[in-house]
Amino acid sequence: IEIEILDGRVLHISGTKRVERNGAVAVTSFDKRFALGRNLDQDNISATLKRGELTVETPKWKEIEGEKKVMKIPIKEEL
C-alpha cells in the first residue's frame, strides 16, 4: 500500500495484492484519491493498517493565520 500527497491537495492511496493458489495467480489493485481541505496539518498525517483495515488520520491546524470562522448562534428566549 502506498499513501502520498499530490500537489499538496490530493491524498492518493493505492495498492496491489498478488495471490497464488493451485498454480493460478490472482492480482487485485486499487487506486483512490481524496481532495484535502486547506486547513489540514499535512506534516502530521498518519496511517495505520490493522487486520486489513487502513485508517488514515488527517489532523486539522489549530488555526490558519488570517482566517477565522465566525458563526452567529441564535438564542431562543423562553418564558
C-alpha positions as CSV (number, residue, x, y, z in Angstrom):
1,I,0.0,0.0,0.0
2,E,1.3,3.5,-0.9
3,I,0.0,6.7,0.5
4,E,1.1,10.1,-0.8
5,I,0.0,13.7,-1.1
6,L,-0.1,15.0,-4.6
7,D,0.3,18.8,-5.3
8,G,-0.4,19.5,-1.6
9,R,-4.1,19.0,-2.3
10,V,-4.9,15.3,-3.0
11,L,-4.4,12.3,-0.8
12,H,-3.6,9.3,-3.1
13,I,-3.9,5.8,-1.7
14,S,-3.0,2.8,-3.9
15,G,-2.1,-0.8,-3.6
16,T,-1.7,-4.2,-5.3
17,K,-2.2,-7.7,-3.9
18,R,-1.0,-10.9,-5.6
19,V,-2.2,-14.3,-4.5
20,E,-1.2,-17.6,-5.9
21,R,-3.3,-20.7,-5.4
22,N,-3.1,-24.1,-7.1
23,G,-0.9,-22.7,-9.8
24,A,-3.3,-19.8,-10.6
25,V,-2.3,-16.2,-9.9
26,A,-4.9,-13.5,-9.0
27,V,-3.9,-9.8,-8.9
28,T,-6.1,-7.1,-7.4
29,S,-5.4,-3.5,-7.2
30,F,-7.0,-0.2,-6.1
31,D,-6.4,3.5,-6.6
32,K,-8.3,6.1,-4.6
33,R,-7.8,9.9,-4.5
34,F,-9.4,12.3,-2.0
35,A,-9.4,16.1,-2.1
36,L,-7.8,17.6,1.1
37,G,-9.0,20.7,2.8
38,R,-6.7,23.7,3.2
39,N,-6.8,23.5,6.9
40,L,-5.0,20.1,7.3
41,D,-1.7,19.7,9.1
42,Q,0.0,17.7,6.3
43,D,3.1,17.1,8.3
44,N,1.2,15.1,10.9
45,I,-1.0,12.9,8.7
46,S,-0.6,9.3,9.8
47,A,-1.8,5.9,8.7
48,T,-2.3,2.6,10.5
49,L,-3.0,-0.8,8.9
50,K,-4.6,-3.3,11.4
51,R,-6.1,-6.6,10.5
52,G,-6.6,-5.5,6.9
53,E,-8.2,-2.2,7.7
54,L,-6.4,1.0,6.8
55,T,-7.0,4.1,8.9
56,V,-5.7,7.5,7.8
57,E,-5.8,10.4,10.3
58,T,-5.7,13.9,8.9
59,P,-5.4,16.4,11.8
60,K,-6.5,20.0,11.3
61,W,-4.4,23.0,12.0
62,K,-5.4,24.7,15.2
63,E,-5.8,28.0,13.4
64,I,-4.9,29.2,9.9
65,E,-3.2,32.6,10.1
66,G,-5.5,35.3,8.7
67,E,-8.6,33.0,8.6
68,K,-11.1,33.0,11.4
69,K,-14.5,31.4,11.3
70,V,-17.3,33.3,13.0
71,M,-20.7,31.8,13.3
72,K,-23.6,33.6,15.0
73,I,-25.8,31.3,17.0
74,P,-29.4,32.4,17.5
75,I,-30.7,32.4,21.1
76,K,-34.2,31.3,21.8
77,E,-35.9,33.1,24.6
78,E,-38.2,31.0,26.8
79,L,-40.6,32.3,29.4
